[in-house]
Every structure is written in structure tokens, then in C-alpha cells.
Amino acid sequence: MEIRLDYTKVQPEALQTLLKLEGYVKKSDIDHKLWELIKIRASQINGCAYCLDMHTKDARAIGETEQRLYMLSAWREAPFYTDAERAAIALTEAVTKISDAGVPQELYEQVRKHFDEGQFVNLIMAINAINCWNRIAISTGMIPR
């Protein structure tokens, strides 16, 4: 696999725009380990090797366990996640695959049991940010190094 183009050189302003969203999420109240789980789960669904490589390394660097990382694709059957994490991961899946069924009211209510309105918005921003990064990486042929 070859990199198709370096979008950061072709359109540097595009990178800066997305970095602003990333900066917003980074300053939000989303737990950093949860944020990495969101990034990893969306990247698994989207098949983004570049982002999976990056975010599994980032998650380990902040203390996430190998077991939780390995089990993330089977989180429903794994007992290693809190109810709040499960709600956020389910939301990540729904937003990432939005054309399948949208975000059902039942899921919204489940997420809201653990996150207030502002936190819900922050989760949505985080999920959309990683989906955008995934789509850029896949479209431009970015590969893990």
C-alpha cells in the first residue's frame, strides 16, 4: 500500500480546521481513556489501520490495559467496561454507522443516564472527529509506520 497524497501539504488549512475540533474535544470533560476507546472502536468499524495503530499506542501510553484493548471489538460480551463506557461505545457504533439506524431514542436515553447534555455533545464531537480522521486517512492512503 502506498500513500496517495499528503493532504497536510496539499491543503494545510484543512488539517488546521480538523485540529480545531480535536482541540475542542481534548479540552472537554471526556475521560482520556474513554476518548481513546472511542477512537479505537470507530477506527475498527471503519477499518482504519493508521488510526488503530496510533490510538492503541496512545491508549497504552496513558495506562489502558492490553486486555481492554484486545476485547474492545467484542465489548458486549466482555466484562471489562463500565456501564458509562458501554453507553459511549454503543453511541460510537451508532454514530459511525449512522445510516444503519440513526441513534435510536433508547440508546440516547441509555447514554444520558451517564452523561449530561453537554457531555453528550462532547461525545458526539469526539465520535465525529475520529470518523473524519478515519475517512481522511483511508482516502489518502495513510499507513501505519
C-alpha positions as CSV (number, residue, x, y, z in Angstrom):
1,M,0.0,0.0,0.0
2,E,1.2,3.4,-0.9
3,I,0.3,6.8,0.4
4,R,-1.7,8.6,-2.3
5,L,-1.0,12.1,-1.2
6,D,0.0,14.2,1.8
7,Y,-3.2,16.2,2.4
8,T,-1.3,18.3,5.1
9,K,0.9,19.7,2.3
10,V,-1.7,19.9,-0.4
11,Q,-4.3,21.7,1.8
12,P,-2.7,22.7,5.2
13,E,-5.8,24.7,6.1
14,A,-7.9,21.5,6.0
15,L,-5.7,20.0,8.7
16,Q,-5.9,23.1,10.8
17,T,-9.7,23.1,10.7
18,L,-9.9,19.5,11.9
19,L,-7.2,20.2,14.6
20,K,-9.5,22.9,16.0
21,L,-12.2,20.2,16.5
22,E,-9.7,17.9,18.0
23,G,-8.5,20.7,20.4
24,Y,-12.1,21.3,21.5
25,V,-12.6,17.6,22.3
26,K,-9.2,17.5,24.1
27,K,-10.3,20.3,26.4
28,S,-13.7,18.8,27.1
29,D,-14.6,16.7,30.1
30,I,-14.4,13.4,28.3
31,D,-12.1,11.0,30.2
32,H,-8.9,10.5,28.1
33,K,-9.1,6.7,28.3
34,L,-12.7,6.7,27.2
35,W,-11.7,9.1,24.3
36,E,-9.1,6.6,23.2
37,L,-11.7,3.7,23.3
38,I,-14.0,5.8,21.2
39,K,-11.2,6.4,18.7
40,I,-10.2,2.8,18.6
41,R,-13.8,1.4,18.2
42,A,-14.7,3.8,15.4
43,S,-11.4,3.0,13.7
44,Q,-12.1,-0.7,14.0
45,I,-15.5,-0.3,12.4
46,N,-14.1,2.0,9.6
47,G,-11.1,-0.3,9.0
48,C,-8.5,2.5,9.5
49,A,-5.2,0.8,10.1
50,Y,-3.4,4.1,10.5
51,C,-5.7,5.3,13.3
52,L,-5.8,1.9,15.0
53,D,-2.0,1.8,15.2
54,M,-1.9,5.4,16.6
55,H,-4.7,5.2,19.1
56,T,-3.8,1.7,20.5
57,K,-0.3,3.1,21.2
58,D,-1.8,6.3,22.7
59,A,-4.2,4.3,24.9
60,R,-1.4,2.1,26.3
61,A,0.7,5.2,26.9
62,I,-2.0,6.6,29.3
63,G,-2.4,3.3,31.1
64,E,-5.1,1.4,29.2
65,T,-4.8,-2.3,29.6
66,E,-4.0,-4.7,26.8
67,Q,-7.0,-6.8,27.8
68,R,-9.5,-4.0,27.4
69,L,-7.9,-3.0,24.0
70,Y,-8.0,-6.6,22.7
71,M,-11.6,-7.1,23.8
72,L,-13.0,-3.8,22.5
73,S,-14.4,-5.3,19.3
74,A,-16.3,-7.7,21.5
75,W,-17.2,-5.3,24.3
76,R,-20.8,-6.5,24.6
77,E,-19.5,-9.9,25.8
78,A,-16.6,-8.6,27.8
79,P,-17.0,-7.7,31.5
80,F,-14.2,-5.2,31.5
81,Y,-16.1,-1.9,30.7
82,T,-18.2,0.3,32.9
83,D,-21.8,1.0,32.1
84,A,-20.9,4.5,31.1
85,E,-18.1,3.2,28.8
86,R,-20.6,0.7,27.3
87,A,-23.1,3.5,26.6
88,A,-20.4,5.6,24.9
89,I,-19.1,2.7,22.9
90,A,-22.6,1.9,21.7
91,L,-23.1,5.5,20.8
92,T,-19.8,5.4,18.9
93,E,-21.0,2.5,16.9
94,A,-24.4,4.1,16.2
95,V,-22.9,7.4,15.0
96,T,-20.2,5.7,13.0
97,K,-22.8,3.5,11.2
98,I,-25.5,6.3,11.3
99,S,-27.1,5.2,8.0
100,D,-28.0,1.8,9.6
101,A,-30.5,3.0,12.2
102,G,-29.5,6.5,13.3
103,V,-29.2,7.0,17.0
104,P,-32.3,5.3,18.5
105,Q,-34.1,7.0,21.4
106,E,-33.4,4.1,23.6
107,L,-29.6,4.5,23.1
108,Y,-29.9,8.2,23.6
109,E,-31.6,7.6,26.9
110,Q,-29.0,5.0,27.9
111,V,-26.2,7.4,27.2
112,R,-28.0,10.2,29.1
113,K,-28.1,8.1,32.2
114,H,-24.3,8.5,32.4
115,F,-23.6,11.8,30.6
116,D,-25.4,15.2,30.8
117,E,-26.4,17.2,27.8
118,G,-23.0,18.9,27.5
119,Q,-21.1,15.7,27.8
120,F,-23.4,14.1,25.2
121,V,-22.5,16.9,22.8
122,N,-18.8,16.3,23.6
123,L,-19.1,12.6,22.9
124,I,-20.8,13.4,19.6
125,M,-18.0,15.8,18.7
126,A,-15.3,13.2,19.6
127,I,-17.0,10.5,17.6
128,N,-17.4,12.7,14.6
129,A,-13.8,13.9,14.8
130,I,-12.4,10.3,14.7
131,N,-14.7,9.4,11.9
132,C,-13.4,12.4,9.9
133,W,-9.8,11.4,10.7
134,N,-10.5,7.8,9.6
135,R,-12.0,8.9,6.3
136,I,-9.1,11.2,5.6
137,A,-6.6,8.6,6.4
138,I,-8.3,5.9,4.3
139,S,-9.0,8.2,1.4
140,T,-5.4,9.5,1.2
141,G,-3.8,6.1,1.8
142,M,-2.2,6.8,5.1
143,I,-0.4,3.7,6.5
144,P,0.9,2.8,9.9
145,R,4.7,3.4,10.4
